C-alpha cells in the first residue's frame, strides 16, 4: 500500500510482484505470468530496451521482457525494479477497468420475454380501454364502475405464472448441469448454452493442463513416447514408438532445418523479444555451423521432396524400457536440477522451473525413485544456469546404478541445456541412451539437428541431456565453477544421451468435447497469449486446424484491423495467438456482430473482460482465478 511510482523494489524467489516494474538489475529472474499473458512457462527477464516502433502497445505483454507485472509471481532469481505503475494504472488494473466497462448482455429468452412484455402491455392497454368504453357507453355503467371492470380485465390478462414457470424450468436445468459438475451462477445461462454457435476458448489451463510435460525422449536409435496422462508409476508409461514425431509437421517439410528451428518454440525470440523458454536456441543450427570439417548433408529440399524421416530403428516399436534404463537415461535431468517434485508427482508443493520439473515428473511416473537418485549422488560442484550461456551443469561421484559399472571411481558431469549450445560440445553419442564405454559412438550432429527441427515443427520445446567423464579429484567439493568449465576444454568432450521434447499438453477430455461440439455444428476457436507456432501445434492436436482454418492470426495483426475488417477476419480463423485482453473482447464482439451466439471459456485474469462480454461466460472452477469466476 505504501509503494508509489519511482520507488525501487527488490524481488526474489517466491515474491508476488507488488506493482508494474521496469527492470534495473536482474540475476536469472523469471516470472510466472500465465494468468496475465497466457504463457505456460516462466518468462525470463532482462534489462535490455525493447524496439517497439512508434506504438509501445504493439508489443504483447509476454514479449515485454524488461517488465514485471503486478500480481505475478517470481519463479527464480532476483532483481531490482523501478515502479512505473500502481493500482488501476497497472496492466492488471487495466483489465479490471475493462471488466467494469463491459455491459452484461441479456440472454435470448430474457430478451424475448422483454419483447413479449412490451407487446402484451400494449394489448392489455388497448383491451382495457375497449372494456371501459363498452362498460360506460353500451352498458351505461357509471365511470368508476366502468374503470373497475376495465382494471379487472387488465389484471386478469397478466400472465402471473410466467415468471414462476420460467424460474422452475431454469432450476430444473441448473440441477441437471450440476450433475455434470457445472455450476450455473446465473439461471438464464442454461438457455444460452443451448443457443451457442461459436465457442471461444483460452488455451493455457483451459484447453491444456497448464503443466509442462515430457512427451517424447529421443535417443540415437529410438523414440520413446511418454503417456502424458499417466496416473500410475510404471516404466510402461514409456513406449518405444519410432513413428511418433518422426517427420516434420506439414508446413515445415520443405524448409531448411535451421529455419524450422529458428521459428519453433525452442528458439529465443529476435528483434528485442525474449523467449519464455529459458533454454531457448539463439545460435545457428545449420550442420556447417556445428560440424566443421565434415561434409554437411543437405537440410533444404526440393519443392517436391519432403524432409527425410528420422533414421531410427523400428524393430522395438511397442516395447517399454525398464526402470534401470530410465534411471540412467533421464539421470541427467534428475541430478542436474534444483527442483523439488510435488506431492505424488503432481503440482501441489512443487518448486522450480516447470520445464525442468517435466523431466522429474516423467521419471517419477516411469517408476524411478527421483529422491533416491538425488541422494545417491550429491552435487560436488555446479555451474549454475544462466540465460547468457543457456545450460547448467553439476558434477557427481559416479555410481553403478546411475552411470554404469565402468564409471565407478570417476566423476560424471551432467550438462543440461539448449541444444544449440550442447551439440557443438559433444564428441560422442550414447547408443540408445546407453553410455558405457562400449555403447558410445561418434556424435552424428546432422542427425541431432534434424531431430530438433522435427520436434520444433510440432510446437515442442527441446532440451538436450549430455554428460562427460572426469578423473576422480578433477573437481574439488564446493568448487565455484563457471561456464568455461564446460565450454573451454579445447575440443568437444561431452556425450549426448538424448533430447527431451516438452510441451503443455491438451486435456484429453477437451479433444472429445471439441469433436462433439463440431458434430453439433458449433465452431470452436482458441484465443491464447502464447506464440503462434505453439498455438498452431496445440490447435492441430485439438482438431481446430483443418484445411479451411489452417493458419493463425496474431494480436498485433488484429490491432491493425478496423472493426469492420475484424468482422470479416474473425470467422476465418480458429486460432488466435499473442492475443491481449483487448483483442479477446474485440474478437467476441466481432463474432456477435455477424450474428454468432458466442460462448467464452477461460481461467485467467486476462480472460475476464471477454468472459463478461460473451453471451455465455464459462470460467474454470478448480484452477481458475477468482477474477475470471466473478466475470463469468
C-alpha positions as CSV (number, residue, x, y, z in Angstrom):
1,X,0.0,0.0,0.0
2,X,3.0,2.3,0.5
3,X,4.6,1.8,-2.9
4,X,4.4,4.7,-5.3
5,X,5.8,5.3,-8.8
6,X,9.6,6.0,-8.6
7,X,10.2,3.5,-5.8
8,X,12.8,0.8,-6.2
9,X,11.6,-2.8,-5.4
10,X,13.8,-5.8,-4.6
11,X,12.4,-9.1,-5.9
12,X,13.5,-12.7,-5.0
13,X,12.2,-16.2,-5.4
14,X,8.6,-16.6,-4.4
15,X,7.7,-12.9,-4.2
16,X,4.5,-11.6,-5.6
17,X,5.2,-8.5,-7.7
18,X,3.6,-5.5,-6.0
19,X,3.4,-3.2,-9.0
20,X,4.4,-2.9,-12.6
21,X,8.2,-2.6,-12.6
22,X,10.8,-1.7,-15.1
23,X,13.8,-4.0,-14.5
24,X,17.0,-2.2,-13.5
25,X,19.1,-5.2,-12.4
26,X,18.3,-8.9,-12.9
27,X,20.0,-12.1,-11.9
28,X,18.4,-15.0,-13.7
29,X,15.0,-13.6,-12.9
30,X,11.9,-15.4,-14.3
31,X,8.3,-14.7,-13.6
32,X,5.1,-16.8,-13.8
33,X,2.6,-14.7,-15.8
34,X,0.2,-17.4,-17.1
35,X,-2.9,-15.8,-15.6
36,X,-2.0,-12.5,-17.2
37,X,-0.3,-13.3,-20.6
38,X,-1.3,-17.0,-21.3
39,X,2.4,-18.1,-21.2
40,X,2.6,-21.6,-19.8
41,X,6.2,-21.3,-18.6
42,X,8.1,-18.6,-16.6
43,X,9.3,-15.7,-18.7
44,X,12.9,-14.7,-18.3
45,X,13.5,-11.0,-17.6
46,X,16.3,-8.7,-18.8
47,X,17.1,-5.0,-18.6
48,X,17.5,-4.6,-22.3
49,X,15.4,-2.0,-24.1
50,X,12.7,-3.2,-26.5
51,X,12.4,-1.8,-30.0
52,X,8.6,-1.4,-30.2
53,X,8.5,1.1,-33.0
54,X,6.1,4.1,-32.8
55,X,3.4,2.3,-30.8
56,X,4.6,0.8,-27.5
57,X,1.3,-1.0,-27.1
58,X,2.0,-3.1,-30.2
59,X,4.4,-5.3,-28.1
60,X,2.4,-8.1,-26.4
61,X,2.7,-8.3,-22.7
62,X,4.5,-11.7,-23.0
63,X,7.3,-10.0,-25.1
64,X,7.9,-7.2,-22.6
65,X,10.8,-9.0,-21.1
66,X,12.2,-5.9,-19.3
67,X,8.9,-5.5,-17.2
68,X,7.4,-7.4,-14.3
69,X,3.7,-7.0,-13.8
70,X,1.6,-6.6,-10.7
71,X,0.2,-9.8,-9.1
72,X,2.6,-12.1,-11.0
73,X,5.0,-14.5,-9.1
74,X,8.8,-14.7,-9.2
75,X,9.7,-18.3,-10.0
76,X,13.5,-17.9,-10.0
77,X,16.3,-15.4,-9.5
78,X,16.3,-11.9,-8.1
79,X,16.1,-8.4,-9.4
80,X,15.7,-4.7,-8.7
81,X,12.9,-2.9,-10.4
82,X,11.6,0.7,-10.7
83,X,7.9,1.1,-10.0
84,X,6.2,2.6,-13.1
85,X,2.6,2.0,-12.3
86,X,0.4,1.1,-9.3
87,X,-3.3,0.3,-8.7
88,X,-5.6,0.9,-11.6
89,X,-2.7,2.1,-13.8
90,X,-1.1,-1.4,-13.8
91,X,-1.8,-3.9,-16.5
92,X,-3.9,-5.9,-14.1
93,X,-5.8,-2.7,-13.2
94,X,-6.4,-2.0,-16.9
95,X,-8.1,-5.4,-17.2
96,X,-10.2,-4.6,-14.1
97,X,-11.3,-1.4,-15.8
98,X,-12.1,-3.3,-19.0
99,X,-14.3,-5.7,-17.0
100,X,-16.2,-2.8,-15.3
101,X,-16.8,-1.2,-18.7
102,X,-18.3,-4.3,-20.3
103,X,-22.1,-4.3,-20.3
104,X,-23.6,-7.7,-19.5
105,X,-25.8,-9.0,-22.3
106,X,-29.2,-10.4,-21.8
107,X,-29.9,-13.9,-22.9
108,X,-32.2,-14.7,-25.8
109,X,-35.0,-15.8,-23.5
110,X,-34.8,-12.7,-21.4
111,X,-34.8,-10.5,-24.5
112,X,-37.8,-12.4,-25.9
113,X,-39.6,-12.1,-22.6
114,X,-39.0,-8.3,-22.7
115,X,-40.4,-8.1,-26.2
116,X,-43.4,-10.2,-25.3
117,X,-44.0,-8.0,-22.2
118,X,-44.0,-4.8,-24.3
119,X,-46.5,-6.2,-26.8
120,X,-48.6,-7.6,-24.0
121,X,-48.6,-4.3,-22.2
122,X,-49.8,-2.6,-25.4
123,X,-52.5,-5.2,-26.0
124,X,-53.7,-5.1,-22.3
125,X,-53.9,-1.3,-22.5
126,X,-56.0,-1.4,-25.7
127,X,-58.2,-4.1,-24.3
128,X,-58.7,-2.2,-21.0
129,X,-59.7,0.9,-22.9
130,X,-62.1,-1.0,-25.1
131,X,-63.6,-2.6,-22.0
132,X,-64.1,0.8,-20.3
133,X,-65.8,2.1,-23.5
134,X,-68.2,-0.8,-23.7
135,X,-69.0,-0.6,-19.9
136,X,-69.5,3.1,-20.0
137,X,-71.3,3.7,-23.3
138,X,-73.1,0.4,-24.1
139,X,-74.0,-1.0,-20.6
140,X,-74.2,2.6,-19.3
141,X,-72.3,1.9,-16.1
142,X,-71.0,5.0,-14.2
143,X,-67.4,6.0,-14.8
144,X,-65.9,4.4,-11.6
145,X,-67.7,1.0,-12.2
146,X,-66.5,1.0,-15.8
147,X,-63.0,1.7,-14.7
148,X,-63.1,-1.1,-12.1
149,X,-64.3,-3.5,-14.8
150,X,-61.5,-2.4,-17.2
151,X,-58.9,-2.9,-14.4
152,X,-60.2,-6.3,-13.5
153,X,-59.9,-7.4,-17.1
154,X,-56.4,-5.9,-17.4
155,X,-55.2,-7.7,-14.3
156,X,-56.7,-11.0,-15.4
157,X,-54.8,-10.9,-18.7
158,X,-51.3,-10.5,-16.9
159,X,-49.6,-13.9,-17.1
160,X,-48.6,-14.0,-13.4
161,X,-47.4,-17.6,-13.6
162,X,-45.0,-17.0,-16.4
163,X,-42.1,-15.9,-14.1
164,X,-42.6,-18.9,-11.8
165,X,-42.7,-21.3,-14.8
166,X,-39.6,-19.9,-16.3
167,X,-37.8,-20.0,-13.0
168,X,-38.8,-23.6,-12.3
169,X,-37.6,-24.6,-15.8
170,X,-34.3,-22.9,-15.3
171,X,-33.9,-24.5,-11.8
172,X,-34.5,-28.0,-13.3
173,X,-31.9,-27.3,-16.0
174,X,-29.4,-26.0,-13.4
175,X,-29.9,-29.2,-11.3
176,X,-29.1,-31.3,-14.4
177,X,-26.0,-29.2,-15.1
178,X,-24.8,-29.6,-11.5
179,X,-24.8,-33.4,-12.1
180,X,-22.3,-32.7,-14.9
181,X,-20.0,-30.8,-12.5
182,X,-21.0,-27.4,-14.0
183,X,-22.1,-24.7,-11.5
184,X,-24.5,-22.1,-13.0
185,X,-24.2,-18.7,-11.4
186,X,-27.0,-17.1,-13.4
187,X,-30.1,-19.1,-14.2
188,X,-30.7,-17.8,-17.7
189,X,-27.2,-19.1,-18.8
190,X,-28.6,-22.6,-19.2
191,X,-30.8,-21.3,-22.1
192,X,-27.9,-19.6,-23.8
193,X,-25.9,-22.8,-23.5
194,X,-28.3,-24.4,-26.0
195,X,-28.1,-21.5,-28.4
196,X,-24.3,-21.1,-28.7
197,X,-23.0,-21.2,-32.2
198,X,-19.3,-20.4,-31.5
199,X,-17.2,-21.2,-28.5
200,X,-14.0,-19.1,-28.0
201,X,-11.6,-20.7,-25.5
202,X,-8.4,-19.7,-23.8
203,X,-5.6,-22.2,-24.2
204,X,-3.4,-22.4,-21.2
205,X,-5.1,-24.0,-18.3
206,X,-8.4,-24.4,-20.2
207,X,-7.7,-26.5,-23.3
208,X,-4.3,-27.6,-21.9
209,X,-3.2,-28.7,-18.4
210,X,-1.0,-25.7,-17.7
211,X,1.6,-28.3,-16.7
212,X,4.8,-28.7,-18.8
213,X,5.1,-32.3,-19.6
214,X,7.7,-34.5,-21.2
215,X,6.0,-36.0,-24.3
216,X,8.9,-37.8,-26.0
217,X,12.5,-38.8,-25.4
218,X,14.6,-39.2,-28.5
219,X,17.9,-41.2,-28.5
220,X,20.3,-42.1,-31.3
221,X,18.2,-45.2,-32.2
222,X,14.8,-45.0,-30.6
223,X,12.0,-42.6,-29.8
224,X,10.2,-43.1,-26.5
225,X,6.7,-41.8,-26.2
226,X,5.5,-40.9,-22.7
227,X,1.9,-41.1,-21.6
228,X,1.2,-37.5,-20.6
229,X,-2.0,-38.6,-18.8
230,X,-0.2,-41.2,-16.6
231,X,-1.5,-41.6,-13.1
232,X,0.3,-44.9,-12.1
233,X,4.0,-45.3,-11.6
234,X,5.3,-47.8,-14.1
235,X,8.0,-48.0,-16.7
236,X,5.3,-48.9,-19.2
237,X,4.3,-45.2,-19.3
238,X,7.3,-45.0,-21.7
239,X,6.8,-46.9,-25.0
240,X,9.1,-47.2,-28.0
241,X,7.3,-45.7,-31.0
242,X,9.6,-44.9,-33.8
243,X,6.8,-43.4,-35.9
244,X,5.9,-40.8,-33.2
245,X,7.0,-37.3,-34.2
246,X,9.4,-38.9,-36.7
247,X,8.7,-36.5,-39.5
248,X,8.2,-32.7,-39.6
249,X,4.8,-31.1,-39.4
250,X,3.4,-30.4,-42.9
251,X,4.1,-26.7,-43.1
252,X,7.8,-27.2,-42.4
253,X,8.6,-30.2,-44.6
254,X,10.2,-28.1,-47.3
255,X,12.1,-25.7,-45.1
256,X,15.7,-25.8,-44.0
257,X,16.3,-27.4,-40.7
258,X,17.8,-24.1,-39.4
259,X,14.7,-22.2,-40.4
260,X,12.4,-24.6,-38.7
261,X,14.3,-24.4,-35.5
262,X,14.5,-20.7,-35.7
263,X,10.7,-20.4,-35.9
264,X,10.0,-23.1,-33.4
265,X,9.1,-22.7,-29.7
266,X,12.6,-23.7,-28.6
267,X,14.1,-20.6,-30.4
268,X,14.9,-17.4,-28.4
269,X,12.9,-14.5,-29.9
270,X,14.6,-12.0,-32.0
271,X,14.3,-8.2,-32.6
272,X,14.2,-7.3,-28.9
273,X,11.8,-10.1,-28.0
274,X,12.8,-12.5,-25.2
275,X,11.9,-16.2,-25.3
276,X,9.8,-17.5,-22.4
277,X,11.9,-20.7,-22.6
278,X,15.0,-20.4,-20.5
279,X,16.9,-22.9,-22.7
280,X,15.9,-21.1,-25.9
281,X,18.1,-21.6,-29.0
282,X,20.0,-18.5,-30.1
283,X,22.8,-19.9,-32.3
284,X,22.5,-21.2,-35.9
285,X,21.7,-24.9,-36.1
286,X,22.9,-25.4,-39.7
287,X,25.2,-28.5,-39.9
288,X,28.0,-26.5,-41.3
289,X,27.9,-24.3,-38.2
290,X,28.4,-27.2,-35.7
291,X,30.2,-29.9,-37.7
292,X,33.2,-28.1,-39.0
293,X,35.5,-30.2,-41.2
294,X,32.7,-32.6,-42.2
295,X,30.7,-32.5,-45.4
296,X,27.3,-31.2,-44.4
297,X,24.3,-33.1,-45.5
298,X,21.6,-31.0,-47.2
299,X,18.9,-29.6,-45.0
300,X,17.0,-27.8,-47.7
301,X,14.9,-30.0,-50.1
302,X,13.4,-29.6,-53.5
303,X,9.8,-28.4,-53.6
304,X,8.5,-31.8,-54.4
305,X,10.8,-33.7,-51.9
306,X,9.9,-33.6,-48.2
307,X,12.4,-33.7,-45.5
308,X,13.5,-37.2,-44.7
309,X,12.1,-39.1,-41.7
310,X,14.3,-39.9,-38.7
311,X,16.8,-42.6,-39.3
312,X,15.8,-44.8,-36.4
313,X,15.2,-48.5,-35.9
314,X,11.7,-49.8,-35.9
315,X,12.3,-53.3,-34.6
316,X,11.5,-52.5,-31.0
317,X,8.3,-50.4,-31.6
318,X,5.8,-51.2,-28.8
319,X,8.3,-52.2,-26.2
320,X,8.8,-50.4,-22.9
321,X,12.2,-49.8,-21.2
322,X,12.9,-51.0,-17.7
323,X,13.3,-48.6,-14.7
324,X,17.0,-49.1,-14.6
325,X,17.3,-47.7,-18.2
326,X,15.1,-44.7,-17.4
327,X,17.2,-44.0,-14.3
328,X,20.3,-43.8,-16.4
329,X,18.9,-42.1,-19.4
330,X,17.0,-39.4,-17.5
331,X,19.5,-39.3,-14.7
332,X,21.0,-36.0,-16.1
333,X,17.6,-34.3,-15.9
334,X,17.2,-35.5,-12.3
335,X,20.7,-34.8,-10.9
336,X,21.3,-31.6,-12.9
337,X,18.3,-29.9,-11.2
338,X,17.4,-28.0,-8.1
339,X,13.7,-28.6,-8.5
340,X,11.5,-30.4,-6.0
341,X,8.8,-32.6,-7.3
342,X,5.3,-32.1,-6.0
343,X,3.2,-34.4,-3.9
344,X,2.6,-37.8,-5.7
345,X,4.2,-36.3,-8.8
346,X,1.6,-33.5,-9.0
347,X,1.8,-29.8,-8.8
348,X,1.0,-29.4,-5.2
349,X,4.2,-28.5,-3.4
350,X,6.4,-28.5,-6.4
351,X,9.3,-26.0,-6.5
352,X,11.3,-25.0,-9.5
353,X,11.2,-24.3,-13.3
354,X,8.2,-26.1,-15.0
355,X,10.5,-27.2,-17.9
356,X,12.9,-29.0,-15.6
357,X,10.1,-30.4,-13.4
358,X,8.6,-32.1,-16.5
359,X,11.7,-34.4,-16.7
360,X,11.5,-35.2,-13.0
361,X,7.7,-35.9,-13.3
362,X,8.3,-38.2,-16.3
363,X,11.0,-40.1,-14.4
364,X,8.7,-40.4,-11.3
365,X,5.9,-41.9,-13.4
366,X,8.4,-44.1,-15.0
367,X,8.9,-45.6,-11.6
368,X,12.2,-44.0,-10.9
369,X,13.0,-43.1,-7.3
370,X,13.7,-39.5,-8.0
371,X,14.6,-38.6,-4.4
372,X,16.7,-41.7,-4.1
373,X,18.7,-40.8,-7.3
374,X,19.4,-37.3,-5.9
375,X,20.5,-38.7,-2.5
376,X,22.7,-41.4,-4.1
377,X,24.9,-38.9,-5.8
378,X,25.1,-35.5,-4.1
379,X,26.3,-32.5,-6.1
380,X,30.0,-32.0,-5.7
381,X,30.2,-28.7,-7.7
382,X,28.0,-27.0,-10.2
383,X,27.8,-24.4,-13.0
384,X,24.5,-22.5,-12.2
385,X,22.1,-21.9,-15.0
386,X,22.3,-18.5,-16.8
387,X,20.2,-17.2,-19.7
388,X,23.5,-16.0,-21.1
389,X,25.0,-19.4,-21.8
390,X,21.7,-21.4,-21.5
391,X,22.9,-24.5,-19.7
392,X,23.6,-25.8,-16.2
393,X,26.0,-28.5,-15.1
394,X,26.5,-30.5,-12.0
395,X,29.4,-32.8,-11.0
396,X,28.8,-36.1,-9.1
397,X,30.7,-39.1,-8.0
398,X,29.8,-41.9,-10.4
399,X,27.8,-44.9,-9.0
400,X,26.9,-48.0,-10.8
401,X,23.1,-47.5,-10.7
402,X,23.3,-44.1,-12.3
403,X,26.3,-44.3,-14.6
404,X,27.3,-48.0,-15.1
405,X,30.0,-50.2,-13.6
406,X,32.8,-48.9,-15.8
407,X,32.4,-45.3,-14.5
408,X,32.7,-46.2,-10.8
409,X,35.7,-44.3,-9.3
410,X,35.3,-41.4,-11.7
411,X,33.4,-38.1,-11.7
412,X,30.5,-37.5,-14.0
413,X,29.4,-34.1,-15.2
414,X,25.8,-33.8,-16.2
415,X,25.1,-30.9,-18.5
416,X,21.6,-30.0,-19.5
417,X,20.8,-27.1,-21.8
418,X,19.8,-25.6,-25.1
419,X,20.6,-28.0,-28.0
420,X,22.5,-25.3,-29.9
421,X,24.9,-24.9,-27.0
422,X,25.3,-28.7,-26.3
423,X,25.7,-30.3,-29.7
424,X,28.9,-28.4,-30.6
425,X,30.4,-29.6,-27.3
426,X,29.5,-33.3,-28.0
427,X,32.2,-35.7,-29.3
428,X,30.1,-38.9,-28.7
429,X,26.5,-40.0,-28.7
430,X,25.1,-42.8,-26.4
431,X,23.7,-45.7,-28.4
432,X,20.0,-45.6,-27.5
433,X,20.8,-43.8,-24.3
434,X,23.3,-46.3,-23.0
435,X,26.7,-44.7,-22.2
436,X,29.0,-47.5,-21.2
437,X,32.4,-47.3,-22.9
438,X,31.3,-50.0,-25.4
439,X,28.0,-48.2,-26.2
440,X,29.2,-44.8,-27.4
441,X,29.9,-43.8,-31.0
442,X,30.9,-40.6,-32.7
443,X,28.3,-37.9,-32.5
444,X,26.2,-37.6,-35.7
445,X,25.5,-33.9,-35.3
446,X,23.4,-33.7,-38.6
447,X,21.1,-36.4,-37.2
448,X,20.5,-34.4,-33.9
449,X,19.9,-31.2,-35.8
450,X,17.2,-32.9,-37.9
451,X,15.6,-34.3,-34.7
452,X,15.5,-30.8,-33.2
453,X,13.9,-29.5,-36.4
454,X,11.3,-32.3,-36.3
455,X,10.3,-31.7,-32.7
456,X,10.3,-27.9,-33.1
457,X,8.0,-28.2,-36.1
458,X,5.4,-29.8,-33.9
459,X,5.5,-27.0,-31.4
460,X,7.7,-28.8,-28.8
461,X,10.4,-27.2,-26.6
462,X,13.6,-29.2,-26.9
463,X,16.2,-29.8,-24.1
464,X,19.4,-31.7,-24.5
465,X,20.8,-34.1,-21.9
466,X,24.5,-34.7,-22.1
467,X,27.3,-35.9,-19.8
468,X,31.0,-36.1,-19.6
469,X,33.5,-38.2,-17.6
470,X,36.3,-36.6,-15.4
471,X,39.0,-38.3,-13.4
472,X,38.5,-38.5,-9.7
473,X,39.7,-35.4,-7.9
474,X,39.4,-33.2,-11.1
475,X,36.9,-31.1,-9.3
476,X,37.0,-30.2,-5.6
477,X,33.9,-30.3,-3.4
478,X,32.2,-26.9,-3.4
479,X,34.4,-25.5,-6.1
480,X,32.9,-22.5,-7.8
481,X,32.6,-23.4,-11.5
482,X,31.9,-21.0,-14.4
483,X,30.7,-21.7,-17.9
484,X,34.3,-22.1,-19.1
485,X,34.3,-25.5,-17.2
486,X,32.0,-26.8,-19.9
487,X,32.9,-24.6,-22.9
488,X,36.6,-24.2,-22.8
489,X,38.2,-27.6,-22.9
490,X,39.9,-27.3,-26.2
491,X,37.8,-29.9,-28.0
492,X,34.3,-31.5,-27.8
493,X,34.2,-33.8,-24.8
494,X,30.6,-34.5,-23.9
495,X,28.3,-37.4,-24.8
496,X,24.8,-36.6,-25.8
497,X,22.3,-39.0,-24.2
498,X,19.0,-37.8,-25.8
499,X,16.6,-35.0,-26.5
500,X,13.6,-34.2,-24.2
501,X,10.6,-32.9,-26.1
502,X,8.4,-30.9,-23.7
503,X,5.0,-29.1,-24.0
504,X,1.9,-28.2,-22.1
505,X,-0.3,-31.0,-23.5
506,X,-4.0,-30.7,-24.3
507,X,-6.5,-32.0,-21.8
508,X,-7.8,-35.4,-23.1
509,X,-11.4,-34.5,-22.3
510,X,-11.1,-31.4,-24.4
511,X,-10.3,-33.3,-27.6
512,X,-13.5,-35.3,-27.2
513,X,-15.5,-32.2,-26.2
514,X,-14.4,-30.3,-29.4
515,X,-15.3,-33.3,-31.6
516,X,-18.8,-33.4,-30.0
517,X,-19.1,-29.7,-30.5
518,X,-18.2,-29.9,-34.1
519,X,-20.7,-32.7,-34.5
520,X,-23.4,-30.4,-33.1
521,X,-22.5,-27.7,-35.6
522,X,-20.7,-25.5,-33.0
523,X,-17.5,-23.8,-34.1
524,X,-14.6,-23.8,-31.6
525,X,-11.9,-21.1,-31.7
526,X,-8.8,-20.9,-29.5
527,X,-7.6,-17.5,-28.3
528,X,-4.3,-17.5,-26.5
529,X,-1.5,-15.2,-25.5
530,X,1.1,-17.9,-26.4
531,X,3.3,-17.8,-29.5
532,X,1.8,-18.5,-32.9
533,X,3.8,-21.7,-33.6
534,X,2.9,-23.3,-30.3
535,X,-0.8,-22.3,-30.7
536,X,-1.0,-23.9,-34.1
537,X,0.6,-27.1,-32.8
538,X,-1.9,-27.3,-29.9
539,X,-4.7,-26.4,-32.3
540,X,-3.8,-29.3,-34.6
541,X,-3.8,-31.7,-31.6
542,X,-7.2,-30.5,-30.6
543,X,-8.7,-30.7,-34.1
544,X,-9.1,-27.0,-34.6
545,X,-6.7,-26.7,-37.5
546,X,-8.0,-28.1,-40.8
547,X,-8.0,-27.3,-44.5
548,X,-10.4,-24.4,-44.1
549,X,-8.7,-23.0,-40.9
550,X,-5.0,-23.8,-41.5
551,X,-3.5,-20.5,-40.3
552,X,-3.3,-18.5,-37.2
553,X,-3.6,-14.7,-36.7
554,X,-1.8,-12.7,-34.0
555,X,-2.8,-9.9,-31.7
556,X,-0.7,-7.2,-33.4
557,X,-2.3,-8.1,-36.7
558,X,-5.7,-7.8,-35.1
559,X,-4.7,-4.4,-33.6
560,X,-4.0,-3.2,-37.2
561,X,-7.6,-4.0,-38.3
562,X,-10.6,-1.8,-38.1
563,X,-13.8,-3.2,-36.5
564,X,-15.3,-3.9,-40.0
565,X,-12.1,-5.8,-41.1
566,X,-12.2,-7.8,-37.9
567,X,-15.8,-8.8,-38.5
568,X,-14.7,-10.3,-41.8
569,X,-11.5,-11.9,-40.4
570,X,-12.8,-13.4,-37.1
571,X,-14.9,-16.2,-38.8
572,X,-11.9,-17.2,-40.9
573,X,-9.5,-18.3,-38.1
574,X,-9.8,-20.9,-35.4
575,X,-6.5,-20.0,-33.8
576,X,-5.7,-16.5,-32.4
577,X,-2.2,-16.2,-30.9
578,X,-0.4,-13.5,-28.9
579,X,-3.9,-12.1,-28.0
580,X,-4.3,-9.4,-25.4
581,X,-7.4,-8.9,-23.2
582,X,-8.5,-6.1,-25.6
583,X,-8.1,-8.5,-28.5
584,X,-10.2,-11.1,-26.9
585,X,-13.1,-8.6,-26.3
586,X,-12.9,-7.4,-29.9
587,X,-13.0,-11.0,-31.3
588,X,-16.0,-11.8,-29.2
589,X,-17.8,-8.6,-30.2
590,X,-16.9,-9.1,-33.9
591,X,-18.4,-12.6,-33.8
592,X,-21.6,-11.3,-32.1
593,X,-21.8,-8.5,-34.8
594,X,-22.1,-11.1,-37.5
595,X,-24.9,-12.9,-35.7
596,X,-23.0,-15.6,-33.8
597,X,-24.1,-16.5,-30.2
598,X,-20.7,-16.6,-28.6
599,X,-19.5,-18.5,-25.6
600,X,-16.2,-17.8,-23.9
601,X,-14.2,-20.2,-21.6
602,X,-11.1,-19.2,-19.7
603,X,-9.3,-19.3,-16.3
604,X,-7.0,-16.3,-16.2
605,X,-7.3,-12.6,-15.3
606,X,-6.7,-11.8,-19.0
607,X,-9.9,-13.7,-19.9
608,X,-12.2,-11.8,-17.5
609,X,-13.3,-9.0,-19.9
610,X,-14.1,-11.5,-22.7
611,X,-16.0,-13.7,-20.3
612,X,-18.2,-10.9,-19.3
613,X,-18.7,-9.6,-22.9
614,X,-19.7,-13.1,-24.3
615,X,-23.2,-14.3,-24.5
616,X,-22.2,-17.1,-22.1
617,X,-19.0,-16.9,-20.0
618,X,-17.6,-20.2,-18.6
619,X,-14.8,-19.9,-16.0
620,X,-12.7,-22.9,-15.0
621,X,-13.5,-23.8,-11.4
622,X,-10.7,-25.8,-9.8
623,X,-7.7,-23.8,-11.0
624,X,-9.3,-20.7,-12.4
625,X,-8.8,-17.3,-10.9
626,X,-11.4,-15.5,-8.7
627,X,-11.5,-12.7,-11.2
628,X,-12.4,-15.0,-14.1
629,X,-15.1,-16.7,-12.0
630,X,-16.7,-13.4,-10.9
631,X,-16.7,-12.1,-14.5
632,X,-18.4,-15.3,-15.9
